[in-house]
């Protein structure tokens, strides 16, 4: 369920290219600028900690018997293969461990995401699939989801900052929730969906430090539930936050963030529930190759 933390940002990279001139030339001379060849592949390894596991407006590790938790430790790998200069496929496995037991037991989650991205100048179109697998109570309860998504993003370079507005639609394609806890079943309703309208920003402070604010307005369509267990449709939550990445070198980047969410309903899913107003944060280290 980390994908939303979402949508894969690496597939929304800025595409603007600035011409470079080696000096003033006379009209008789021809300047040929050879663009640097795009690498065939890239990869990254990240590990981090979040003080709360917020997924689509729900605090997954919070329940009625455990009003607070120690957050979640996670590790992810991302491998991108560039099919062409404008087309890429990214494979992203993710593993998370809850650092304290919920009323339902110990929490473990494995996600596997595959995303395709096509760029047209500053526009990025994406299609993706994610498999979610969640274990509770030492593995005695197993839930899994199959989800598809479609996204569109546009990169704006304002000079002093970059902005990326995006829209992503997620659809759970199964399985259905089971009445018997021993059945393999989904955390959310089959056919339930989620729509995220998001704006990401980036302000370069120095060669090594940037400030990256974001805000998102999200809509739920029979995916999350209310505190009485009923599915609902409509506005889900408003979320905003700020991350500060620090680039140690060309390989290692560390980053910390803080975020807040305002829920428009008492958002729940099969595992966790949420305060109407939540604040959380975290940190991570990323190795890029």
N, C-alpha and C positions, 0 to 999 in steps of 0.2 A: 504493500500500500504506500510505498515511499515515492512512487513515481510522480504523484502530484506535488509532493513537496518539491511532488509533485510531479510537472511536465518536464522532459529532458531539455535543460537549458542549452546543453552543448550543441543541440541541433538547431538553435536559434542564433548562431554566431553572426556578428556584423559582417556585411559583405562589401562595404564601400572600399574602393580602390583609388588612391590618390596618385596622380601622375608624378613622376620624379624626373627632374632634368639635371644633367651633369654640368650645365653652364649655358651661357648664351651662345647660340650658333648663328652663322650667317644664313641667308636665304638659300645659298647653294648647297649647304650641308644638310644631310638628312639624319635625324635622330631616331634611332630604333631602340625602343624600350622593351626589353625582354622580361616578361613576367616570370617570377619564380614559380617553378613547377610545384603543383599541389601534391603533397605527399600521398602515397597510396593508402596509408592507414595511420591511425593515431590511437593511443590508449591511455587510460588513467586508472589509478587505484586510489580510493578515498576511504578514510575511516573517521568516525566522529561520534559525538554524544549529543543527544537532545534532552533537555530537562523534562519535556513532555512529548509524547508521540502524538502530534496533531495530524490527522489525516482527514482532509475534506471537512473540516469544521468539527470533527469528533476527537476528543481526547481518549485515544484507544485504551490506554493503560489505567484510566481512572474509572472506578465503579463505586457503587453506593457504600461498600464496606471498606474501601481504600481510597479516601479522599485525596491522597497525594501519593506520589511514587518517586522513584529515583531516576526516572527517565529510561532511555533506550540507547544501547550501544550498537552501532551498525558499521558494516563494511560493504563497499560496492566496487565493482570493476566495470569499466566502460571501454568497449572496443569498437572503433568506427572504421569502416572500409569505404573509401571513396570510389564508387562505381565510375563516375565521370566527374568533371569539374562542378557539376550542378546536382549530382545525385549521390546520396550516401545511405548506408545501412549501419545502424548502431545496435550492438548487443550489450545489455546491461543487467547482469545478475546483482542482487542485493540481499544481504542477510542481516537481520536485526534480532537483538536479545533484550527483553525487558529486564531491568535491574532489580525489580522487586515483584513479588507474586501478586496478582490480582485475586479477586474472590474466585475467579474461574481457574486459577493456577498459574504456573510459570508461562511466560509468553515467548514464543519464537516465531519468526516469520522469514520465509524465503520468497523473493520475487524474481521473475525473469522477464525482462522487457526486450522487445525487438521493435525498432522504429526506423521507418524510411523517411527521408527528407529530400525534397526537391526545391532548389532555389531558382528564382527568377529575379535577377538584380537584387533588390533589397527585400524581396518577398520570399518567405519560406513556407512551403506546404508540407504537412506531415501526416503519415498514417502509421498506426502502431498496434501492437498486441502485447498484453501483459498477463502472465500467469502468477497468481498469488497463492501461497500455501502457508497456513497458520496452524501452529500446534499449541495446545493448552494442556495444563494439568499433567505435565510430564509426557505428553504425546498421546494421552487417552482420548483427546478430542482433536479432530482434524477438520479444518475448513479450507475450501479452496474456491477461487474465482477464476474465470476466464473473461478477459475484458479487451475490447477494442477501442481505439481512439482515433480522432481526426483533429488536426490543428492547423492554424494559419497564424503567421506572425510577420510583422513588418519592422525593419530596422531603420531608425531615424538617427542621423548624426547631426546634432545641433552645434557642434564645435566644442562647447564647454561641457557637454554631456551627451551620452547616447541613450536613446529610449527604444524599448521594444514592446509595443502593444501586441497582445496575442489572445487568441480564443481557442479553447480546447474542449472537445466534447468526448466524454467517456461513457461507454455502454457495457454493462455486465451481460454477457451472453450465456451465463449459466455456471454451475447448475442451480436448480431451485433450492430454497431452504427446505430442510427435511424436518418433519415432526419428531423423528427419533434422533436423539443426540448421537447415536452410534452410526447413523447414516452419514456418508460424505455429503456435505451440503455447503452452501455458500454463506458468507457473512452478510451479504446483501441480496436483495430480491433479484431473481433473474428478470432481465428487461429493465431494471432500474438504471438510471443514468445520472450524469453530473455534468454541469456546464461551468467552466471557469473562464472568466474575463479577467485578464491580468495585464499589468503594466510594470515592466522591469526597467530600471535606470542604472546608469553607471557613470560616475564622475571620477576621472583619473586625478588623484592628488599629487602623486609623484610617480616615478618610473616603477615603483614597487607597490604602492598603496593605492587602492581605489575605495570609493564608497558606493555601495550598491543598494539603493532603496527599492522596494516593490510594494504594490498593492494589488488586491484581487477581490472581485465581487463574484460570489459563487451561487449557483442555483442547483437545487436538489429535485430530482424527479423519481420518487419512490425508491431511493437508495438508502438514505438515512431515515431514522424513525424519531418520533417524539417520545417523551418519557413514559407515555402510556403504551408504547409499543406500536402505535399506528403509523403507517407510512404517510408521508406528506409530500406535496409538490409546491414548489415556490422558492423564494429567496432563502438561502441557506446560511451564509455568513459573510461578513466583511473582514478581510484579513490584510495586515500591512506589517512591514518589517524593514530591517536595515542590516546588511552584512558588510563587513570590512575585511576584504581579502588582503593578505600581505604576501607578496611574491619574494621568497627567500632567494631563489635562483630560477633558472629555466625549467627545473624539474619539480621543485617543491613549493607549494603554496599553502599557507595556513589561513584560516578564516574563522571569525566569530560572528554571531548574529543575535538579534533579539527581535521578537515578533509578538503581535497581539491579534486576537480574533474576537469579533462581536457576533454572537450567534443570534439569529432571528427566531429560532425555535430551541427547545431543549434537546439539542441534537444528540442522538444515540445511534449505536449499531448493536449487533448481537453481543459485543463484548464490553464496550466502554460507554460512558456518558460524559457530558461536558457542562461546565459552568457557562452561563451566558456570556461572561467576559473572561477571557483567558490570556495570560501572559507567559511566554516561555522563551528559551534561548538555547544556544548550543555552540559547538565548535567542531572543526574538522581539519584534517591535513590531507592534501592531495598530491600525488606523485604523477606527473604527466610524462608521457613517452612519445 
